[in-house]
Amino acid sequence: MEESDYKSGLPNLLADLQEEAVLSHVTKRLEDDEDPLRIMEECQQGVRLVGERYEQGVYYISGLIMASAIMHEVGDIVLPMLKNRVTGSESGRILLGTVEGDIHYIGKDIIKVLLRCYGFTVSDLGVDVPAREFLAKTREMRPHIVGLSCLLNSGFESMRATVELLRTETARDRHIIPSFIIGGCVDERVREHVGADAWAADAMAGVRLCQQLIRGHNPSE
């Protein structure tokens, strides 16, 4: 296999739910000292393909569960190496979660690891999180940023409802109104639709956005 095929094949292997091939591929590239973040981003591309196939009716819920299980195994291998490569001393509170109706978590987990490595305080609500649960944690934590993840188009309305609820209720509570960042299978049109402040195409872009947005808040608040 040529080098270009070797690298570009990972998203397709994951999209085809080839568990053993994915793990072998990832292990080999780590042994070759490749960037673990790049490997995880390619895996995310594969998960997006799985989500597309699910929405097209090619895969059923079992396909999503299988992809999630593969990504969990990949994360066990790659994320510890990622932690060892990143350090920082940022400040600020960030709340993360995958919105109601979506069970994908690996993109969220990647940015969680990176944000903590950079010094942010991060709370993770997990997956399939209702808007009211985001609100309860926002009232408790008073985050500067709320990060919402979604890989399924069907979850965009959950994103929108969550942003609307949190904006309304935090203003009513006279608390800090957090900035909202969305990630996953999103773009500028989705950002406008859900009413978020920004969107991130990948984990490092999300970290940079958090750094920029935190400067608009007083982290001591």
C-alpha positions as CSV (number, residue, x, y, z in Angstrom):
1,M,0.0,0.0,0.0
2,E,1.4,3.4,-0.9
3,E,1.9,6.1,1.8
4,S,-1.1,8.2,0.6
5,D,-3.4,5.2,0.5
6,Y,-2.1,4.1,3.9
7,K,-3.1,7.4,5.5
8,S,-6.3,8.1,3.7
9,G,-7.6,4.7,4.3
10,L,-8.4,5.1,8.0
11,P,-11.7,7.0,7.6
12,N,-13.0,4.4,5.2
13,L,-11.9,1.5,7.4
14,L,-13.8,3.0,10.3
15,A,-16.8,3.9,8.1
16,D,-16.9,0.2,7.0
17,L,-16.8,-0.8,10.7
18,Q,-13.6,-2.8,10.2
19,E,-12.6,-3.0,13.9
20,E,-9.4,-5.1,13.7
21,A,-8.1,-3.2,10.7
22,V,-8.7,0.2,12.3
23,L,-6.9,-0.8,15.5
24,S,-4.0,-2.3,13.5
25,H,-3.8,0.8,11.3
26,V,-3.8,3.2,14.3
27,T,-1.2,1.2,16.2
28,K,1.1,1.1,13.2
29,R,0.9,4.8,12.7
30,L,1.6,5.5,16.4
31,E,4.6,3.3,16.2
32,D,5.8,5.4,13.3
33,D,5.5,8.4,15.7
34,E,2.7,10.1,13.8
35,D,0.7,12.9,15.4
36,P,-2.0,11.3,17.6
37,L,-4.3,14.3,17.0
38,R,-4.2,13.8,13.3
39,I,-5.1,10.2,13.7
40,M,-8.0,11.0,15.9
41,E,-9.3,13.6,13.4
42,E,-9.2,11.0,10.6
43,C,-11.2,8.7,12.8
44,Q,-13.7,11.5,13.3
45,Q,-14.0,11.7,9.5
46,G,-14.9,8.0,9.5
47,V,-17.5,8.5,12.2
48,R,-19.1,11.3,10.2
49,L,-19.4,8.9,7.3
50,V,-21.1,6.4,9.6
51,G,-23.5,9.1,10.6
52,E,-24.3,9.9,7.0
53,R,-24.9,6.2,6.2
54,Y,-27.2,6.0,9.2
55,E,-29.3,9.0,8.0
56,Q,-29.3,7.5,4.4
57,G,-30.7,4.2,5.8
58,V,-27.6,2.2,5.0
59,Y,-26.8,1.6,8.6
60,Y,-29.2,1.1,11.5
61,I,-28.6,2.1,15.2
62,S,-26.4,-1.0,15.6
63,G,-23.9,0.6,13.1
64,L,-23.7,3.7,15.3
65,I,-23.1,1.6,18.4
66,M,-20.4,-0.4,16.6
67,A,-18.7,2.8,15.4
68,S,-18.8,4.1,18.9
69,A,-17.3,1.0,20.3
70,I,-14.4,1.1,17.8
71,M,-13.8,4.8,18.6
72,H,-13.7,3.9,22.3
73,E,-11.0,1.4,21.7
74,V,-9.1,3.9,19.5
75,G,-9.4,6.5,22.2
76,D,-8.0,4.1,24.8
77,I,-4.9,3.8,22.6
78,V,-4.5,7.4,21.3
79,L,-5.7,9.8,24.0
80,P,-3.1,9.0,26.6
81,M,-0.4,9.9,24.0
82,L,-2.2,13.1,23.2
83,K,-2.2,14.2,26.8
84,N,1.6,13.8,26.9
85,R,2.1,16.2,24.0
86,V,0.1,19.2,25.1
87,T,0.5,21.6,28.0
88,G,-0.7,25.1,28.8
89,S,-1.9,27.5,31.6
90,E,-5.2,28.9,30.3
91,S,-8.0,29.8,32.7
92,G,-11.8,29.7,32.3
93,R,-14.7,27.3,32.8
94,I,-16.1,25.2,29.9
95,L,-19.1,22.9,29.8
96,L,-19.3,20.2,27.2
97,G,-21.9,17.7,26.1
98,T,-23.4,15.9,23.1
99,V,-27.0,17.1,22.5
100,E,-30.1,15.1,23.0
101,G,-30.7,12.6,20.2
102,D,-27.0,11.9,19.5
103,I,-24.7,9.4,21.2
104,H,-21.4,10.3,19.5
105,Y,-18.7,11.3,22.0
106,I,-15.2,10.9,20.6
107,G,-14.9,14.5,19.1
108,K,-16.2,15.8,22.4
109,D,-13.7,13.7,24.3
110,I,-10.8,14.8,22.2
111,I,-11.4,18.5,22.8
112,K,-12.0,17.8,26.5
113,V,-8.5,16.3,26.7
114,L,-7.0,19.1,24.9
115,L,-8.8,21.8,26.8
116,R,-7.7,20.3,30.1
117,C,-4.1,20.0,28.9
118,Y,-4.2,23.7,28.1
119,G,-5.4,24.5,31.6
120,F,-9.1,25.1,31.3
121,T,-11.6,23.8,33.8
122,V,-13.9,21.4,31.9
123,S,-17.1,19.6,32.9
124,D,-18.5,17.0,30.6
125,L,-22.2,16.0,30.7
126,G,-21.7,13.0,28.3
127,V,-24.0,12.2,25.4
128,D,-27.7,12.5,24.6
129,V,-28.0,15.4,27.0
130,P,-31.4,17.2,27.3
131,A,-31.4,21.0,27.2
132,R,-32.7,21.1,30.8
133,E,-29.6,19.2,32.0
134,F,-27.4,21.7,30.3
135,L,-29.3,24.4,32.0
136,A,-29.0,22.9,35.5
137,K,-25.2,22.4,35.1
138,T,-24.9,25.9,33.7
139,R,-26.5,27.4,36.8
140,E,-24.3,25.3,39.0
141,M,-21.0,25.8,37.1
142,R,-21.6,29.3,35.5
143,P,-19.3,28.4,32.5
144,H,-17.8,31.0,30.2
145,I,-18.3,28.7,27.3
146,V,-20.8,25.9,26.5
147,G,-19.7,23.5,23.8
148,L,-22.4,21.5,22.1
149,S,-21.5,18.4,20.0
150,C,-23.6,16.7,17.3
151,L,-22.8,14.4,14.4
152,L,-26.4,13.8,13.2
153,N,-28.4,16.3,11.3
154,S,-31.4,15.2,13.4
155,G,-29.7,16.7,16.4
156,F,-29.6,20.3,15.1
157,E,-33.0,21.1,16.6
158,S,-31.8,19.9,19.9
159,M,-28.8,22.2,19.6
160,R,-31.0,25.1,18.7
161,A,-33.4,24.4,21.6
162,T,-30.4,24.2,24.1
163,V,-28.9,27.5,23.0
164,E,-32.2,29.3,23.1
165,L,-33.0,27.9,26.6
166,L,-29.6,28.7,28.1
167,R,-29.5,32.2,26.6
168,T,-33.0,33.0,28.0
169,E,-32.6,31.5,31.4
170,T,-29.0,32.8,32.1
171,A,-30.2,36.3,31.2
172,R,-33.2,35.9,33.5
173,D,-30.9,34.6,36.3
174,R,-28.6,37.6,35.7
175,H,-25.6,35.3,35.4
176,I,-22.8,35.4,32.8
177,I,-24.4,34.6,29.5
178,P,-21.9,32.0,28.1
179,S,-20.5,31.9,24.6
180,F,-21.8,28.9,22.6
181,I,-19.5,26.8,20.3
182,I,-20.8,23.9,18.3
183,G,-18.8,21.1,16.8
184,G,-19.2,17.9,14.9
185,C,-21.0,17.7,11.5
186,V,-21.5,21.5,11.4
187,D,-20.8,24.5,9.4
188,E,-21.6,28.3,9.2
189,R,-25.2,27.6,8.1
190,V,-25.8,25.3,11.1
191,R,-24.2,27.9,13.4
192,E,-26.7,30.5,12.2
193,H,-29.6,28.1,12.4
194,V,-28.9,27.1,16.0
195,G,-27.9,30.6,17.1
196,A,-24.4,29.7,18.4
197,D,-21.5,32.2,18.6
198,A,-19.0,30.1,16.7
199,W,-18.4,26.6,15.2
200,A,-15.3,24.5,15.1
201,A,-14.3,22.0,12.3
202,D,-11.9,20.1,14.5
203,A,-10.6,19.8,18.1
204,M,-7.7,22.3,17.8
205,A,-9.9,24.8,16.1
206,G,-12.2,24.5,19.1
207,V,-9.4,25.1,21.5
208,R,-8.3,28.2,19.6
209,L,-11.9,29.5,19.7
210,C,-12.1,28.9,23.4
211,Q,-8.9,30.8,23.9
212,Q,-10.3,33.8,21.9
213,L,-13.7,33.8,23.5
214,I,-12.4,33.5,27.1
215,R,-10.6,36.8,26.5
216,G,-14.0,38.4,26.2
217,H,-14.9,37.2,29.7
218,N,-13.2,37.8,33.1
219,P,-12.1,34.3,34.1
220,S,-12.3,35.3,37.7
221,E,-16.1,35.9,37.5
